[in-house]
């Protein structure tokens, strides 16, 4: 039993640390929601504990971002550094969601983002009402996020990024 304890605690630690959870559905409509051009550039984390220390975001087209993690943090667990990204808005809050650029069968990682002055602020978020089980379609995901936004602790860990290029 003692040998298996670390393996049982690992998922719990990820949840407590706020690591993102992959969801089978995108948070928005990839051919309908235009990208936020303010995201384009190279961004560096202000906090050394961020999973992504530096990221380059460029435009593929009006609806799609190319995202390259150029410097990983110590907690980075993804197998790739290349993602496609899309933007959407729910209740006047901005979200960006990503998928492995080389494998469109994998799920999506979503983040809430906003700007404070020149800093890009990002946060994972919790599905507080029905959880991941409530996400059965794009619309169901959006409704779950909308309902979860009503909770004070909707946002998880916030990281600030500053533009380097």
N, C-alpha and C positions, 0 to 999 in steps of 0.2 A: 504494500500500500504506500509506503514512504517513497518508493521510486516513481510512482505515478503522480504524486502530489504536484510537482512543478508543472507537469503537462496539464493538470486540471486548473491550476492557477493562472496559466498564461493567457487563456481567453479572457478571464476576469480582469487581469491587469490591462489588457488592450482596451477593454470597455472603459475602465476607470481612467485610463490615460487619454481617452477621447480619440483613438485611432478610427479612421473612417471605415464604414461597412459598405461593401459592394451591394448594390441593388440591381435587380434584373431589368428595371425599366429606367429610361432617361427621365429627368425631372422636367424637361420641356420638349418642344417640338423642333427637331434639328433643322427642318427645312422652312421654319416659320419665324423663329426668334432670331433676330440679328445679333451678332457679337457686339460686345462693348469695346470699342476701339481704345478706350482708356487702359485696358489691360495689356495692350501690346507693348512689349519691351522686355528688358531683362530686369528681374526683381531679386533682391537679396534679403534674406531674413535678418531682422534686427535681433533675434533671439537665437542663440546657438543650440537650443533644444528643439527647434523646429525640424520636422522630418525632412523637409525640403529646404536646403540652405540657399540655393539659387535656382531660378527657373527662367527660361527664355520662352516668351509667348509671342507667336507671330500669327499672321492672318493667312488662312488658306483661301477662304472666300467670305462672302458677306455673312455666312452662317456658322463657319467652322474655324476654330483656332488650332494651330499646331503648338504643342506644349512639349518642351524638352527640359528635363531636370538636369541641370549642368553641374550641380554640386549637391550630393546627398548628405543628410544629417545622419547621426548614429542610429536613429530609430527607423530609418527608411527600410521598408520591407518589400516593396514591389520588385518584380523581376525585370522590369523595363524602365527606361528613362523617357520613353516617347509615348505621348498620348494625343488624342484628339480631344478638343474641348468645345463646349457650347454654352451659351448664356441664356438665362431666362429670368423673368421677374414674377414674384408672387407677392401680392399685397404691398406693392411698392418696395419690396426688398429684392436685392439682386442676388442671383445664384449662378454659379458656374459648375458644370459637371463634366467629368472626364471619362474616357475609355481608352484602354490599351490601343495604341495606334496600329499594332500589328495583329490584333485579334479581336474582331468585332463580335465575337461570341461571349466575351467576358462582360461582367456587369459594369455599372457606372458608379463613380465616386462623386459625391456632390458636396459643395461648400457654399456657405453664405459669404458674401463679400461686400465691402463698402470702402469708401475712401475717407480718411481723416487728414485733411490738408493734402500733402503730396504722398502720404503713406497709404499703401494698399493693406487693408485689414481683412483677414480671412478667419473663418471659423467653421469647424464641423458643427453638426446640429443633431439633435435627438428627435426621434419620432415618438412623441409623448402620448398619443391617443391609442392607436391600434398597433403601433410598432411596424417592423418590417413585414409582418404577416398581412398587414392591411394594404400593402403595395401590390396590387394585382393588375395595374395598368398605369399609363402615364397620368390619366386624370385622377385615379385613386391615390397615386403618389403625391400629386399636387394638393389634393384635398387633405391628405394626412399632414403634409408640411404646413398648410394653411392653418389647420386646427392646432398643430403643435406650436406654432408661433405665438399662441396666446399664453403659453407658459413662460414664466420668468426665466427658467433655466433651459430654454430652448437651445441657445447657443452653447457650444462646448468651449474648448480652449481657443483663445484668440491669438493669432500671430500677426505681427506687423512686418511689412516688406517695404523696402525703399527701392526706387528705380535707379539702376546703375547705368543703363543705356536705353 
